[in-house]
């Protein structure tokens, strides 16, 4: 029985859960290490994302006989030019729209409150509302002021987080430099501890993990960028206020698979309803068209079937990862699942290869 796959997998899961449980019991001992790991995690993550985005450019430059150091310097020059272009062209408009939104927030909150009060005052004419909806409307009116007051504290906290983020981003270039410089040494360093079939298995598994992460990072960010462009064109065409800000928010939310577009639709609909109710219909149509183009044309051609995951699985992963690790879990849940899936597929293929070899030898 100990040689059965289900027994070995079940034992591995049980031992993993036991290790996690024991770790949680003595987590105070490891708290200094956890603080250091949390401080390094975000720069390392951003450095990895930039590495996968810039690696195609590095390969192209080195195919043109650029030395490694020259390709790295060229990549940093390109990144600097992109940041400068964003700051010079997009940032002024974005800042203007953010300031306008902040200044208009009290008026928007007042309009929403008036709409809720009007709905409540008309309940005798429109009939008895469902109890759940009635309770929601009654409580919403009282919570509007609380939300408006807490918005100021949220903005202050957001600014503090931005400054902390800028401080942490100082580490990103260092991670990126060493990833671009020494990424080809990682697999040989790991495989040097193995021989024969295990060495081949480890090399194949690491290669599949690399392909999975590359496909996800490059594909998802490129798709999100194109969705953001389509939303900006659509919102600008219908005259929606804060078009650039809403399109940028839609581009960022599109990084979250499946649920991201629906999240980005909510603020666009609210602003459209406040500006002019009929614009909400146009906003919904624009989002529907953008998502249809993205799901039927862009994603299949950009990402292919390298991350062939069922939508129900994606939703389950997002909900579970969100409950465990919050926003970061929502963002990293799907690629983590894809990596684990690639590892398990290689383990299964490796075991089947061993079985076939044993059968032939008999």
C-alpha positions in Angstrom: 0.0 0.0 0.0 2.9 2.4 0.7 3.8 2.3 -3.0 0.4 3.5 -4.1 0.2 7.0 -5.4 -2.9 8.0 -3.4 -1.2 6.9 -0.2 2.0 8.8 -0.9 0.1 12.0 -1.9 -2.1 11.7 1.1 0.9 11.2 3.4 2.6 14.2 1.9 -0.5 16.4 2.4 -0.8 15.3 6.0 2.8 16.0 6.8 2.6 19.4 5.1 -0.5 20.3 7.2 1.3 19.0 10.3 4.4 21.2 9.6 2.2 24.2 9.0 0.3 23.6 12.3 3.6 23.2 14.2 4.9 26.3 12.6 1.8 28.3 13.7 2.3 27.1 17.2 5.8 28.5 17.4 5.4 31.4 15.0 6.6 33.9 17.7 10.0 32.4 17.4 10.1 33.0 13.6 8.5 36.5 13.8 11.7 38.4 13.1 12.4 36.2 10.0 8.8 36.7 8.9 9.2 40.5 9.1 12.3 40.3 7.0 10.6 38.0 4.5 7.6 40.3 4.2 9.9 43.2 3.6 11.7 41.4 0.8 8.7 39.6 -0.7 7.2 42.6 -2.5 10.4 43.9 -4.1 11.3 40.3 -5.1 7.8 39.8 -6.6 8.0 43.1 -8.6 11.6 42.3 -9.7 10.3 38.9 -10.9 7.5 40.5 -12.9 9.9 43.0 -14.5 12.3 40.2 -15.2 9.7 38.2 -17.2 8.6 41.4 -19.0 12.1 42.4 -19.9 13.6 38.9 -20.7 12.3 38.9 -24.4 14.1 42.3 -24.9 17.2 40.8 -23.3 17.2 37.8 -25.6 16.6 40.0 -28.7 19.5 42.3 -27.7 21.9 39.4 -27.0 20.9 37.9 -30.4 22.2 41.1 -31.9 25.6 40.5 -30.2 25.0 42.7 -27.2 27.1 41.7 -24.2 25.1 40.7 -21.1 26.0 44.0 -19.2 25.0 46.1 -22.2 21.7 44.3 -22.5 20.9 45.0 -18.8 21.9 48.7 -19.1 19.7 48.9 -22.3 16.7 47.4 -20.4 17.1 49.9 -17.6 17.2 52.7 -20.1 14.0 51.5 -21.7 12.3 51.2 -18.3 13.4 54.7 -17.4 12.1 56.1 -20.7 8.7 54.3 -20.2 8.5 55.8 -16.6 9.4 59.3 -18.0 6.9 59.0 -20.8 4.2 58.0 -18.3 5.1 60.8 -16.0 5.2 63.4 -18.8 2.1 62.3 -20.8 -0.2 60.4 -18.6 0.5 61.5 -15.0 -0.7 65.2 -15.4 -4.1 64.1 -16.8 -4.4 61.3 -14.2 -3.5 63.7 -11.4 -6.1 66.2 -12.6 -8.8 63.5 -12.7 -7.9 62.2 -9.2 -8.0 65.7 -7.8 -11.3 66.3 -9.5 -12.7 63.0 -8.1 -11.6 63.8 -4.6 -13.1 67.3 -4.8 -16.4 66.0 -6.2 -16.6 63.1 -3.7 -18.8 65.0 -1.2 -21.2 66.1 -3.9 -21.4 62.5 -5.3 -22.0 61.1 -1.8 -24.8 63.7 -1.4 -26.4 62.7 -4.7 -26.3 59.0 -3.7 -27.8 59.8 -0.3 -30.6 61.9 -2.0 -31.3 59.0 -4.4 -31.6 56.6 -1.4 -33.8 59.0 0.5 -36.0 59.5 -2.6 -36.4 55.8 -3.0 -37.4 55.4 0.6 -39.9 58.3 0.4 -41.5 56.7 -2.6 -42.0 53.3 -1.2 -45.7 53.8 -0.6 -46.1 54.5 -4.3 -43.9 51.7 -5.6 -45.3 49.1 -3.1 -43.9 47.2 -0.3 -40.2 46.4 -0.9 -38.7 43.1 0.1 -37.6 43.1 3.6 -33.9 42.5 2.8 -33.9 45.4 0.3 -35.8 47.7 2.7 -33.3 47.0 5.5 -30.4 47.7 3.1 -31.9 51.0 2.0 -32.6 52.1 5.6 -29.1 51.3 6.8 -27.3 52.7 3.7 -28.6 56.2 4.4 -27.2 56.2 7.9 -23.9 54.8 6.8 -23.2 57.3 4.0 -21.8 59.9 6.4 -19.6 57.3 8.1 -18.2 56.3 4.8 -17.5 59.9 3.8 -15.7 60.6 7.1 -13.6 57.4 6.9 -12.6 58.3 3.3 -10.3 61.0 4.6 -8.5 58.5 6.9 -8.3 56.0 4.0 -6.6 58.6 1.8 -4.0 59.4 4.5 -3.3 55.7 5.0 -3.0 55.3 1.2 -0.4 58.1 1.0 1.6 56.5 3.8 1.5 53.1 2.0 2.7 54.8 -1.2 5.7 56.3 0.6 6.5 52.9 2.1 6.1 51.3 -1.3 8.5 53.8 -2.8 11.1 53.0 -0.1 10.7 49.3 -0.8 10.9 49.8 -4.5 14.6 50.8 -4.1 15.3 47.1 -3.8 13.6 46.2 -7.0 16.4 47.2 -9.4 18.9 45.1 -7.4 16.7 42.0 -7.7 16.1 42.7 -11.4 19.8 43.2 -12.1 20.8 39.8 -10.6 17.9 38.0 -12.2 18.9 39.3 -15.6 22.5 38.6 -15.0 22.4 35.1 -13.4 19.0 33.6 -14.3 20.7 30.9 -16.5 22.7 29.7 -13.5 19.7 28.8 -11.4 18.7 25.5 -13.0 22.3 24.1 -13.1 22.8 25.1 -9.5 19.7 23.1 -8.5 20.3 20.1 -10.7 23.9 19.6 -9.6 22.7 17.8 -6.5 20.9 15.2 -8.6 21.9 12.5 -11.1 20.3 10.4 -13.8 16.6 10.4 -14.2 16.0 12.6 -11.2 18.3 15.3 -12.7 16.3 15.2 -15.9 13.0 15.3 -14.0 14.1 18.3 -11.9 15.3 20.1 -15.0 12.0 19.5 -16.9 9.9 20.5 -13.9 11.9 23.8 -13.4 11.6 24.5 -17.1 7.8 24.0 -17.1 7.5 26.3 -14.0 9.5 28.9 -15.8 7.3 28.6 -18.9 4.1 28.8 -16.8 5.2 31.9 -15.0 6.5 33.5 -18.2 3.2 32.8 -20.0 1.1 34.1 -17.1 3.1 37.3 -16.4 3.7 38.4 -20.0 0.3 37.3 -21.2 -1.9 38.6 -18.4 -0.2 42.0 -18.2 -0.3 42.5 -22.0 -4.0 41.5 -22.1 -4.7 43.8 -19.2 -3.0 46.7 -21.0 -5.0 46.1 -24.2 -8.2 46.0 -22.1 -7.3 49.3 -20.5 -6.7 50.9 -23.9 -10.1 49.6 -25.1 -11.9 50.9 -22.0 -10.2 54.3 -22.3 -11.2 54.7 -26.0 -14.8 53.6 -25.2 -15.1 55.9 -22.1 -13.7 58.8 -23.9 -16.0 58.3 -26.9 -19.1 58.5 -24.7 -17.8 61.5 -22.8 -17.6 59.7 -19.4 -15.8 61.7 -16.7 -12.6 60.4 -15.2 -12.1 58.2 -18.3 -8.4 57.7 -17.9 -8.7 57.0 -14.2 -11.5 54.4 -14.7 -9.6 52.8 -17.6 -6.4 52.5 -15.5 -8.4 51.0 -12.7 -10.0 48.5 -15.2 -6.5 47.6 -16.5 -5.2 46.9 -12.9 -8.3 44.9 -11.9 -8.1 42.8 -15.1 -4.9 41.2 -13.6 -7.4 39.4 -11.3 -8.7 36.6 -13.5 -12.4 36.3 -14.3 -13.7 38.5 -11.4 -11.5 41.6 -12.1 -13.5 43.1 -14.9 -16.7 42.9 -12.9 -15.0 44.7 -10.0 -13.8 47.5 -12.3 -17.3 47.9 -13.8 -18.8 49.0 -10.4 -17.2 52.5 -10.1 -17.6 53.2 -13.8 -21.4 52.5 -13.5 -21.7 54.6 -10.4 -20.0 57.6 -12.0 -22.0 57.1 -15.2 -25.3 57.1 -13.2 -24.4 60.3 -11.4 -23.2 62.0 -14.5 -26.1 60.9 -16.7 -28.1 57.7 -16.1 -28.2 56.6 -19.8 -24.4 56.5 -19.8 -24.5 53.5 -17.5 -26.0 51.5 -20.4 -23.1 52.6 -22.7 -20.5 51.7 -20.0 -22.0 48.2 -19.6 -21.9 47.8 -23.4 -18.3 49.0 -23.6 -17.2 46.6 -20.9 -19.1 43.7 -22.5 -17.5 44.4 -25.9 -14.0 44.7 -24.4 -14.4 41.5 -22.5 -15.7 39.6 -25.5 -12.8 40.8 -27.6 -10.3 39.9 -24.8 -11.7 36.5 -24.1 -12.3 35.4 -27.7 -9.5 37.0 -29.6 -6.7 38.5 -27.5 -6.2 35.9 -24.7 -6.3 32.8 -26.9 -3.7 34.3 -29.2 -1.5 35.8 -26.5 -1.6 33.1 -23.8 -2.9 30.1 -25.7 -3.7 27.1 -23.6 -0.6 27.2 -21.4 -2.9 28.0 -18.4 -5.9 25.9 -19.4 -7.9 26.4 -16.1 -11.6 26.0 -15.9 -13.5 29.2 -14.9 -15.1 27.4 -11.9 -11.6 26.5 -10.7 -10.5 30.1 -11.1 -13.4 31.3 -9.0 -12.8 28.7 -6.3 -9.0 29.6 -6.2 -9.7 33.3 -5.9 -12.3 32.9 -3.1 -10.0 30.5 -1.1 -6.8 32.5 -1.7 -8.6 35.8 -0.9 -9.8 34.4 2.5 -6.3 33.2 3.3 -4.1 36.0 2.1 -6.4 38.9 1.1 -5.7 40.9 -2.0 -2.3 39.4 -2.5 -3.8 35.9 -2.4 -6.4 36.9 -5.0 -3.6 38.2 -7.3 -1.2 35.3 -6.8 -3.7 32.4 -6.3 -4.1 31.5 -10.0 -0.4 31.5 -11.0 0.4 29.6 -7.8 -2.2 27.0 -8.8 -0.7 26.9 -12.3 2.8 26.2 -10.9 1.5 23.5 -8.6 -0.4 22.0 -11.5 2.8 21.9 -13.6 4.7 20.2 -10.8 2.1 17.5 -10.3 1.9 16.9 -14.0 5.6 16.3 -14.1 5.5 14.1 -11.0 2.8 12.0 -12.6 4.7 11.8 -16.0 7.9 10.8 -14.1 6.1 8.0 -12.2 4.5 6.7 -15.3 7.9 6.7 -17.0 9.3 4.7 -14.2 6.4 2.2 -14.4 6.9 1.8 -18.1 10.6 1.2 -17.7 10.0 -1.4 -15.0 7.3 -3.2 -17.1 9.7 -3.4 -20.1 12.5 -4.7 -18.0 10.2 -7.5 -16.8 
